[in-house]
Amino acid sequence: MKLVDYGQIRLDLQSGQWLIEDQQVKQVEDEFSTSEPCLLISDFGGAPQGVEKVKSNRRYAAAILEKSLRDRGETEGISQVLLLDTHTDSGITQALYHAVSSEDYLDYRKRTRNSRDHLIIGSHLSLLLARARAEKVGNVCVLFQHQNCLDVLVLLNDRAEFCQRFTVSESSAEAWLRTIQFVSEEIKEVAEKVKADLQYAVWADWNPIGPNVSDSICQWIENNTSMQVSRDPVTTLHFGDFVLQSALPGWGRRFHSKHTVFPMPSLVWYWSERLLPAAAVALLAAGISLAAAGYQWQQQIDLIELSNESMISDSDVAVLQSARQAMQQGLPAMPSSDLQQLIQTLTDANSQMSLASVIADVQSSMPDEVRLSSIRLDTVQAYPQLVLDGWIDTTPANVNTSLENFIEQLGAAGYSVRDNGLSAYRQKNYFQLILGMSKGAAHEV
């Protein structure tokens, strides 16, 4: 699903941090809190990005890439590798990745937890990827220029083949022309390697401060390469007295929820407020339509039966069957069983307690050292349950104490809690808690 109703767009780029709201652009500081829905797009301080092949299936690709980047010295310490696009063939996975440092990853996660409204965070590469997919061609190059940086993503045969950031020492037209010549040679080599015909390029820029070099770069690409450059309709923004035009806000509207860095709890909260009312209205409307159609059908059948109480001929029977068939064909189509089940699951769970309220309670109950990796809704039992998976980020001596504090806080909030125990894996202590959705029961430890 696409997230189209956010109130703000925040850009956290190596070249600067910006807030777009009501056609206005503001330069912002590191500390940030939003009081309305916000889409935050970040390059995570220029974190390593690229396309790489690993001898593994997708499940283990991120872990193998993380170690490989660390061994090569491209990252310092542990990092969180985001896999934005993957293709697996014969046991080899080719991945478009963004390697975020653990410090930055936890900092953004803290922002999500502490935000007063929905804060949806995504990698800037997700915007480039979404725009490339929208071109509906197998071979396309996407270029995004911001200040002295140029991000290049190349899709060949409908898969990511090349991704790299290029920088210039000075943001002048001459420096950029030298850089784009080098970039063009790199792209040409990649296309020739996989024997692909690359004819399409898409361009966007973001230059609230500094010269606008878009026209000269795009003109050079069209005159000196095989690519035709597409420039999307721009949005007119105001940065103080300066008028800024950029296609980037339009790209933001293509952002897909599956590319959210922290899908829980931000998306649960986001969609619960939007889907549940719509689902309830859709179910009610379907019920009313079915009831009305059924009533009309019965009325017509009753009229036929009352006016022909002694029908015995074949023609009379045929009239009655035709009436029934006509009315049955007029019935509106029932929602699919999957949709009915989804609506019923969300309705039942939300009737026990607001999902958004439960997520908020979990957030407020978490000690600083507790990290959640996933929250799942379990509807197999008689009453809906939330399954909390995560780990304790503290010294081994304090792991049990931290988990007990978390459980006590949830119990104090009125939830029943079942602890499925701790397990150690790769120097991390993982836990799983089963959280009852109905308040009032004592917790089990």
N, C-alpha and C positions, 0 to 999 in steps of 0.2 A: 504494500500500500504506500502511496505517496503522501508525504506530510505537507499539506498545502495551506493550512490555516494558522501558521505560526505568526506571532505579532512582530518578531524581530529576527534579524539575521546578524550574527556576530562572526567576524572573520578574524581568526587568530593565525596570522601568517608571519613567517620569519621577517618579512618586509614591513610589518606593522600590524596593529590590532585596531579593528574598526567595528562600529555598530551601525547597522542600517535600520531605520525605523521611520515610518511615515514620510518616505522620500527624503529623509535627512540622513547625513553621514556624520558620525562623530568619531574622533580618535579617542580610544579608551585605554585605561591602565590594566595591569595584570588582574587585580581584584575585581571580581565581577559577580553580580547577583541580578537575577531577572524577576520581575513581578508579573510577567506575562509569558505566554509560550514563545520559545526562542529556539532557533536552529543555529547551532554553533559549528562552524566549519574551521578545522585547524590543520596545519601541516606539522603540528607538534614540534615547533622549533626547528624545522628543517630536518626532521628525523630521516634516517636512511629509507629509501624507497627504491623499488625496482621490480624487475621480472627475473625469476630464477627457477631452475629445474632442480627437484630433489628426488632421490630414489626412495619414494614412499607413497602411500596413498594419502588422501587429503587429511585424514584424521591425525597423522603425525607430522605433517608437513611444517606446521608452525613451529613445533619444538625443534625439529631438525634445522630449520632456517635460523632460528634464534641462536643455536649453538654455533652454526657455521659463521654467522655475522660476527659473533663475539670472538671466535677463534681468529678471524681475519682482521680483528681490530676495528671493524666498522662501527661497532657499538661498545660502550663501556658498561660493564656490569650486566645484570639481567634486564631484558627488554620484553615487551609484549608485542608479538608479531601479529598484525592484523592481515588476514588473507581476504583481499577484496575481490579477487577473481581467480578461479582455479580450473584446470583441465587435467585430468588424469588419463594416461594411456600406457598400457603395458607396465604398470607399476611405477611409472614416473609422473610426478605432478609438476605442472608448470603453474607458478603462482605469481600474481601481482600482489606485492606486499608493502606494508608500511610498518617499520620497526620502531615502536614508541618506547622510550625509556620508562622503567618502572616508576621512577619519580614523577614524571609527567602523567603517566597513566593513572596513578593513584590520585594525583592532584585534580585531574579532570573528573575522576569518579567522585571525589569529595564534592566538587562543584555541583554535580548532578544530585547528590544526596542532600546538599544544603540549599539548593535552589528553592525559592518560594513558589515557583510554577514549573511547567514542563520545560526541561532543558534537554534537547535532543542534540547529541554530539556525533559528528562524522568526520572522516578524513576528507581532505580536499580532493584526494584521488577519486573518491566516490563520485564527486561532481563530474570530473573528467570522464570517468567510466560511463556514467549515466548519459552524458551528452554524446559520447561515442556510440552507445547502443541506440540512441534515438535517431541516428543518421540512417539506420536500416540498410547499411552496406557492410560487407564483410571486412573491407580494408579501409581504414580511416585513421587519420592523425589528428589529435587534439592538442592545441597549444594554448597555454594559459600564462600570460605575462603579467607580473606584478612587481613594480619597482625595478630592481636589478636582477630579478629571477625570471626564468622561463621554465615551466614544467611541460614536459612533452610525454604524451601517452600515444602509443601506436598499437592499433588492433589490426591483425592480419589473419585472414581466414576465420574471422569472428572470435579471435582469442588475443589476449594481451601478449605482445611480443617484445615490447620495449617501453621502458619508463625511466626517465632521468630528469634531474634538475640541472639547468645550466645557469651560470651567473656571469654578470659583467662587472668589471671594476668601476665603471662609470655608466650611468644611464643616459648615454648620448646616442644619436642616430648612427654615427660612425661605429661605435663600439657594438651596437646591436647588429648592424649589418655584417660585421666580421663574425659575430657569434652565430647568426642564423646561417651563414655559409657553412660553418663547421657542423651545425646541427643537421642541416640538409644532407651533408655527406654521410653522417651517422645513420640517418633514417633510410637513405638509399641503400646502404650496405645491409641493413636489417631486412628490407624488402627483397633484395636480390638473394639473400641467403635462403629465404623460404619460397622464393620464386613467386612472389605476389605482385600484383599490379596496383600500386598505391596512387590513386588519383584525387582523393578527397581529403581536405583538411578543414578543421573548424578552429576558429580563433575567438578568444575572449581576453580582456585585459582588466586590470584594476590599478589605476594610477591617481589616487586622490592628490598626491603630491608628486612632482617630477614631470618630465616631458612625456607627451603622448607620441609613441613611436609606432603605433599600430599600422597607420597607412603605409609608411615606407617599408615595414617588414612584410606585410601582406602582399604589397605590390612586387617586392623582390621575389617572394616565393612563387607567385604566379608567372613571373617573367623567366625564372631560372630553373624551375623544377616542373615535374609532370602534374603537380597538385593544383587543384582549383580551391581557393580558400572561401569558405562560407562564414559570414559574420552575422550572428543572430541579431534580432531586433534588440536595441538597447533600452535600458530604463534610465530616465533622467532623474538624477539625484542632486542634492544641494549640500555642499561641504563649506559651510560659512557663506561667503560671497561667491564661491567658485561653483560652477555648474559642471557636474560630473556625469558622463554617460558610459554605461557599462552593461554588458549582457549577463554579467555574473548573477544578479538577483533572479533572472529568468532561469538560469541553470540551477539555482537553489530549489526552485519549484519542482525540479525533476528528481530531487533526492528521495530515495526509497527507504522505507523503514527497515528493510533487511540489512542495510549498511550502517545502522546505528551502532556505535561503539559499545554503549551500555544499554542493551535492550531491556534489562530489568534493573530497577523498577520503572524507569522513565516511560517506556512504551506501554506497560500495563496501565499505568495511571493515565497516560495520554489517550489510549484507545477506549478504556473503560468509560470515560466521560463522553466519548463520542459514539461508540458502537451500541452500548446498552440502550440508550433512549431510542435510537433508530431501530434497533432490533425489536424493541417492545412495540413501537408504532407499526412496524411491518407485520409483526405477528398479529396485532390487534386488527389491522386492516384486512389481512388475509382471513381472519376469523369472521369478521363482519361480512366480507364478500361471500364467503362460503355459506354463512347462515342465510343471507338474503337470497342467494341463488337456490339453496335448498328449499326455502319457504315458497319461492315462486314455482319450483318444480312440483312440490306437493300440492299447491293450490290447483295447478292445471290438471294434475292427475285426479284430484278429488272431483273437479268439475266434470271430467270425462266419466268417472265412475258413477256420479250422481245422476247424470243425464242419460246414462245407459246402464241401468242396474241389471238389465237382463241380456247383456251382450253375450251372444253365443256363437255368432258367425265368425269366420276367419277374417273377414274384412274389418270387423270391429276390433278383434285382437290386434290386427296389424296397426290400426289407428292408435291404440294404446301404447304399443311398443314404439311406434314412431315418435309419439309425444315424449316418452321417457328418454329415448336416445337424443332427441333434440335438446332437451333440458340438460342432460348430462354433458353434451358437447359445449353447452354454454357456461358450464362451471369453470371458474378460474383455475389455472394450474396450481397444484399444491406446491409449496416450497420443497426443494430436494430434502431427502432424509438427512444429509450431512448438515444442511443449513438449519433444519429444524433442531437437530441435536446440538449444534453450536449455540443457537438462540436459547434453547432450554438450559444448557449447561451454564451459560453466562447469567441467565435469569435466576436459576436456582442458587448459584454461588452468591450473586449479588443480593438475593433476598435474605440470606443468612447474615450478611454484613457487607457494607460497601467495600469493594475491592481496593479502591483508592485509600480508604481509611485504614485498611489492614496494612497496605504497603507503607503508609505513613507511620503506623505504630511500629512496624519492623525497623524502619529507618531510625526512629527516635530511640529504640531499645538497643541498638547496636553500639557496643564499645568501639573505641577508635581502632583497636587492633583486630577487629573482626572484619573479614572480607567475604562478601557474598559473590559466588560465581554464577548462581542461577536460582530462580524462583519458579517452581512449577505448580500448576493447579491440578490436584488429584481429585477426580470426581467418581472414582470407582467405589469408594466407601459410601455409607448411607448419608454422611454429611461431607460437604466439600472440605478439602484440606490443602494447605500449602506445604510444599516440600522445599525446604531451604538447604541449599548446598553451598559450602564455602570452606574457608580455612582460617586459622588463627595466626596472625602475623606478629608473633612475640617470641620470647625465649621459651625453651621447652619447660622450664620450671613454672611458667605462668600460664601455660596453655589451658589446663583444667580450670583454673580460677577465672580466666577470661570467658570460657564457654559457660561456666556456671553463672557468671554475672549476666550474660546475654539471656540465658534461660530464665533467670529470676526476673529480669526486666520484662520479658514477654509474659511471664506468669502474673506479674504485678499489673500488667495492662489488661489482664482478664482472659488470656488465652490458655488453652490446654496445649502442652508441649511434650512431645515424645523425643527423647534423645536416642539416635541410632548409633551412637558411639563415635570415637575418633579413629582415624587411620593415618599412618605416616607414609608419605610418598614423596621422593625427591626433596627431602629436607623441609617438607611442609606438612602440617597437621590438619587434615581435612575432617570436617564434621558433616552430619546430616540431621536436621531437625524436622519433625512433622508437626505442623502448626494447625490446631483445630480452628475452624472458622467461626465457631460459636463461642462466645465469651461465657465465662461463669464457671467453667470446669477447672478443677485443680490440675496443675501440670504434673506430668510424669517424667521422672529423670532416671 
